[in-house]
Amino acid sequence: MEAGRIRTTWRKSSHSSSNGGDCVEVAATASLRVAIRDSKAAPGGAVVTVNRARFEDFINSLPM
């Protein structure tokens, strides 16, 4: 999916530095999906979308 086709607010991890670095950005879409992109490739880079429930399962499985 092209990044330009996602019209939403992208969020970057609070652990990311202000100068870019190696991180991803995520955004909730209107269709109950989560869009994910590489912050270094934004805004014209590739976007991957996943089911919101599956994304929440993934996040909840990470060690805290």
C-alpha distances in whole Angstrom, upper triangle without the diagonal:
4,6,9,7,9,12,14,17,15,18,19,22,26,26,24,27,26,26,22,23,21,19,16,15,14,14,15,13,15,14,16,13,13,10,11,10,13,16,17,14,13,12,11,9,6,6,7,8,12,15,17,20,19,18,21,23,21,22,26,26,26,30,31
4,5,6,8,11,13,15,14,18,19,22,25,26,24,25,25,24,21,22,20,19,16,15,14,14,16,14,16,16,18,15,14,11,11,10,12,14,15,12,10,9,7,7,6,6,9,11,14,17,19,22,21,20,23,25,23,24,28,28,28,31,32
4,5,6,9,10,12,11,14,15,19,22,23,20,22,21,21,18,19,18,16,13,12,12,11,13,12,15,16,17,14,13,9,9,8,10,11,13,10,8,6,6,6,6,5,9,11,14,17,18,22,21,19,22,24,22,23,26,27,27,30,30
4,6,7,10,12,12,16,18,21,24,26,23,24,23,23,20,22,21,19,16,14,14,13,15,13,15,16,18,16,15,12,13,12,14,14,15,12,10,7,7,9,9,9,12,13,17,19,20,24,24,22,24,27,26,26,29,30,30,33,33
4,6,9,13,13,17,19,22,25,27,25,26,25,25,23,24,23,21,18,15,14,13,13,11,12,13,16,14,13,11,13,13,15,16,18,15,12,10,10,11,10,9,11,12,15,17,18,22,22,20,23,26,25,25,28,30,29,33,33
4,6,9,10,13,16,19,22,24,22,24,23,24,21,22,21,19,15,13,11,9,10,8,10,11,13,11,10,8,10,11,14,14,17,14,12,10,11,11,11,8,10,10,13,15,15,19,19,17,20,23,22,22,25,27,26,30,30
4,7,9,13,16,19,22,24,22,24,23,24,21,23,23,20,17,14,12,9,10,8,9,12,14,13,12,10,13,13,16,16,18,16,13,11,12,14,14,12,14,13,16,17,17,20,21,19,21,24,24,23,26,28,28,31,31
4,6,10,13,16,19,21,20,22,21,22,20,22,21,18,15,12,10,7,7,7,9,12,13,12,10,9,12,12,15,15,18,16,13,12,14,15,15,12,14,13,15,16,15,19,20,17,19,22,22,20,23,26,25,28,28
4,7,10,13,15,18,17,19,17,19,17,20,19,16,13,10,8,6,8,9,11,14,14,13,11,10,11,12,14,13,16,16,13,12,15,16,16,13,15,14,16,17,16,19,20,17,18,22,21,19,22,25,24,26,26
4,7,10,13,15,14,16,15,16,14,16,16,12,10,6,6,5,8,10,13,15,15,13,10,9,9,9,11,10,13,13,10,10,13,13,14,11,13,13,15,17,15,18,19,15,17,20,19,17,20,22,21,24,23
4,7,9,12,11,13,13,15,13,14,14,11,9,5,5,6,9,12,15,17,16,14,11,10,10,10,11,10,13,14,12,13,16,16,16,14,15,14,16,17,15,18,18,15,15,19,17,15,18,20,19,21,20
4,6,8,7,10,10,12,10,11,11,7,7,5,7,9,12,15,19,20,19,17,13,12,10,10,10,8,11,13,12,13,16,15,16,14,15,16,17,19,17,20,19,16,16,19,17,15,18,20,17,19,18
4,5,5,9,11,13,11,11,11,7,8,7,9,11,14,18,21,22,20,18,15,14,12,12,12,10,13,16,15,17,20,18,18,17,17,18,18,20,18,19,19,15,15,18,16,13,16,17,15,16,15
4,5,8,10,13,12,12,13,10,11,11,12,14,17,20,24,25,23,21,18,18,16,16,15,13,16,19,17,19,22,21,22,20,21,21,22,23,20,22,22,18,18,20,18,15,17,19,16,17,15
4,7,9,12,11,10,10,9,11,12,14,17,19,23,26,27,25,23,20,19,16,16,15,13,15,18,18,20,23,22,22,21,21,22,22,24,22,23,23,19,19,21,18,15,18,19,15,16,14
4,7,8,7,7,8,6,9,10,13,16,19,22,26,27,25,23,19,18,15,14,12,10,12,15,15,17,20,19,20,19,20,21,22,24,22,24,24,20,20,22,20,17,20,21,18,18,17
4,5,6,6,9,9,12,13,16,19,22,25,28,30,29,26,22,21,18,16,14,11,12,16,16,18,21,20,21,21,23,24,25,28,26,28,27,23,24,26,23,21,24,25,21,22,20
4,6,8,11,11,13,13,16,19,22,25,28,30,29,27,23,21,19,17,15,11,12,15,15,16,19,19,21,21,23,25,26,29,27,30,29,25,26,28,26,23,26,27,24,25,23
4,6,10,11,13,14,18,20,24,26,30,31,30,28,24,22,19,17,14,11,10,14,14,16,18,18,20,21,23,25,27,30,29,31,30,27,28,30,27,25,28,29,26,27,25
4,7,7,10,11,15,17,21,23,27,28,28,25,21,19,16,13,10,7,7,10,11,13,15,15,17,17,19,22,24,26,25,28,27,23,25,27,24,22,25,26,23,24,24
4,6,9,12,15,19,22,25,28,29,28,25,22,19,16,13,10,8,7,11,12,15,17,16,17,18,19,22,23,26,25,28,26,23,24,26,23,21,24,24,21,22,22
4,7,10,14,17,21,23,27,28,26,23,19,17,14,11,8,8,7,11,12,15,17,15,15,16,17,19,21,24,23,25,23,20,22,23,20,18,22,21,19,20,20
4,7,10,14,17,20,23,24,23,20,16,14,10,9,6,6,8,10,11,14,16,14,14,14,14,16,18,20,20,22,20,17,18,20,17,15,19,19,16,18,18
4,7,10,14,16,20,20,19,16,12,10,7,6,5,5,8,10,10,12,14,12,12,10,11,13,14,17,16,19,17,14,16,18,15,14,17,18,16,18,18
4,7,11,13,17,18,17,14,10,8,6,5,6,6,10,10,9,11,13,12,12,10,11,12,13,16,15,18,17,13,15,18,15,14,18,19,17,20,19
4,7,10,13,14,13,10,7,6,5,7,9,9,13,13,11,12,15,13,12,10,10,9,11,13,11,14,14,10,12,15,13,12,16,17,16,19,19
4,6,10,11,11,9,6,5,7,9,12,12,16,15,13,13,15,14,14,10,11,9,11,12,10,14,14,11,13,16,15,14,17,19,19,22,22
4,7,8,7,6,5,6,9,12,15,16,19,19,16,16,18,17,16,12,12,9,10,10,8,11,13,11,12,15,15,14,17,19,19,23,22
4,5,6,5,6,7,10,13,17,17,21,19,17,16,17,17,16,12,12,9,10,10,9,13,14,13,14,17,17,17,20,22,23,26,26
4,6,7,9,11,14,17,20,21,24,23,20,19,20,20,19,15,15,12,13,12,11,14,16,15,16,19,20,20,22,24,25,29,28
4,5,9,10,14,17,21,22,25,24,21,20,21,21,18,15,14,10,10,9,9,12,14,14,15,18,19,19,21,23,25,28,29
4,7,10,13,17,20,22,25,24,22,21,22,21,19,15,14,10,9,7,6,8,11,11,11,14,15,16,17,20,21,25,25
4,7,10,13,17,19,22,20,19,19,20,18,16,12,10,6,5,5,5,8,9,9,11,13,14,14,16,18,19,23,24
4,7,10,14,15,18,18,16,16,17,16,14,10,8,5,5,6,5,9,9,7,9,12,12,12,15,17,17,21,21
4,7,11,12,15,14,12,13,14,12,10,6,6,4,7,9,9,13,12,10,13,15,14,14,17,19,19,22,23
4,7,9,12,11,10,12,13,11,9,6,5,6,8,11,11,14,13,10,13,15,13,13,17,18,17,20,21
4,6,9,8,7,9,10,7,6,5,7,9,12,15,15,18,17,14,17,19,16,16,20,20,19,22,23
4,5,5,6,9,10,7,8,8,10,12,15,18,18,21,19,16,19,21,18,17,21,21,20,22,23
4,5,5,8,10,9,10,10,13,15,17,20,20,23,22,18,20,23,20,19,22,23,21,23,23
4,6,8,10,8,11,12,15,18,20,23,23,26,25,21,24,26,23,22,26,26,24,26,26
4,6,6,5,8,10,13,16,19,22,23,26,24,21,24,26,23,23,27,27,25,28,28
3,5,5,8,9,12,15,18,21,21,25,24,21,23,26,23,22,26,27,25,28,28
4,6,9,9,13,15,19,22,22,25,25,22,24,27,25,24,28,29,27,30,30
4,7,9,13,15,19,22,23,26,25,23,26,28,26,26,29,30,29,32,32
4,7,10,13,17,20,21,24,23,20,24,26,23,23,27,27,26,29,30
4,7,10,13,17,18,22,20,18,21,23,21,21,25,25,24,28,29
4,7,10,14,15,18,17,15,18,20,18,18,22,23,22,25,26
4,7,10,12,15,13,12,15,17,15,16,19,20,20,23,25
4,7,9,12,11,10,13,15,14,15,18,19,19,23,24
4,6,9,7,7,10,11,11,13,15,16,17,21,22
4,6,5,6,9,10,11,12,14,16,17,21,22
4,5,5,6,9,10,11,12,14,16,19,20
4,5,5,6,9,10,10,12,15,18,19
4,5,5,6,9,10,11,13,17,18
4,5,5,6,9,10,11,15,16
4,5,5,6,8,10,13,14
4,6,5,6,9,12,14
4,5,5,7,11,13
4,5,6,9,10
4,6,8,9
4,7,9
4,6
4
